[in-house]
């Protein structure tokens, strides 16, 4: 599944909105193209396509969190947490 991430920061208070859009349907592609066009006209809209794999920085952070988990085993199992994070 491929998805595009749309970040819309609020200029009053720094807030970023993330929208996951599966780009397989014509309607989804139409919305993505519309947002890309709006992004050309408005500097507060930034379209970022996420890769299917984790960024190296994210993977390092997850490894550190796993290490922290091993020190405090009352948290979630790594495999469960990793799958939950992939769904975000």
Legacy VTK file of the C-alpha trace (Angstrom):
# vtk DataFile Version 3.0
C-alpha trace
ASCII
DATASET POLYDATA
POINTS 88 float
0.000 0.000 0.000
1.340 3.394 -0.952
0.215 6.458 0.911
0.974 10.127 0.798
1.303 12.268 3.887
-0.184 15.722 3.842
0.988 18.148 6.502
-1.016 21.291 7.073
0.603 23.424 9.788
-1.662 25.909 11.571
-0.119 29.427 11.499
-1.717 30.526 14.796
-0.391 27.675 16.898
2.222 25.262 15.500
0.114 22.195 14.703
0.734 19.687 11.929
-2.047 17.552 10.511
-1.202 14.211 8.945
-3.571 12.667 6.435
-2.953 9.169 5.068
-4.366 8.649 1.577
-4.145 5.317 -0.219
-3.332 6.420 -3.786
-4.754 3.408 -5.636
-8.177 4.796 -6.555
-8.923 7.552 -9.075
-10.683 9.613 -6.417
-7.668 9.380 -4.075
-5.288 10.405 -6.879
-7.587 13.332 -7.660
-7.464 14.517 -4.037
-3.687 14.140 -3.929
-3.308 16.161 -7.138
-5.650 18.840 -5.779
-3.581 19.114 -2.580
-0.349 19.272 -4.594
-1.821 22.123 -6.655
-2.865 23.936 -3.478
0.649 23.378 -2.110
2.054 25.315 -5.079
-0.094 28.327 -4.153
0.088 28.176 -0.356
3.378 27.876 1.506
1.685 26.451 4.626
0.809 23.222 2.768
3.570 20.662 2.352
3.013 17.296 0.666
5.449 14.535 1.684
5.301 11.024 0.267
6.440 8.521 2.871
8.573 5.587 1.795
7.339 2.056 2.401
10.363 1.450 4.641
11.249 3.281 7.843
13.611 6.237 7.731
17.024 5.360 9.270
16.469 7.956 12.009
13.116 6.406 12.881
14.646 2.941 12.988
17.385 4.178 15.355
14.760 5.746 17.606
12.769 2.505 17.646
15.900 0.537 18.551
16.580 2.924 21.440
13.000 2.604 22.610
13.314 -1.175 22.439
16.451 -0.998 24.548
14.537 1.149 27.054
11.755 -1.446 26.991
14.217 -4.209 27.852
15.251 -2.189 30.887
11.584 -1.661 31.812
9.720 -4.812 30.687
6.325 -3.588 31.887
5.901 -1.887 28.477
4.627 -3.481 25.227
6.323 -6.305 23.380
8.610 -5.010 20.585
6.779 -6.884 17.806
3.428 -5.495 18.955
4.794 -1.952 19.256
6.572 -2.143 15.876
3.346 -3.209 14.122
1.399 -0.424 15.834
3.984 2.155 14.756
3.912 0.914 11.148
0.160 1.625 11.085
0.631 5.288 12.057
LINES 1 89
88 0 1 2 3 4 5 6 7 8 9 10 11 12 13 14 15 16 17 18 19 20 21 22 23 24 25 26 27 28 29 30 31 32 33 34 35 36 37 38 39 40 41 42 43 44 45 46 47 48 49 50 51 52 53 54 55 56 57 58 59 60 61 62 63 64 65 66 67 68 69 70 71 72 73 74 75 76 77 78 79 80 81 82 83 84 85 86 87
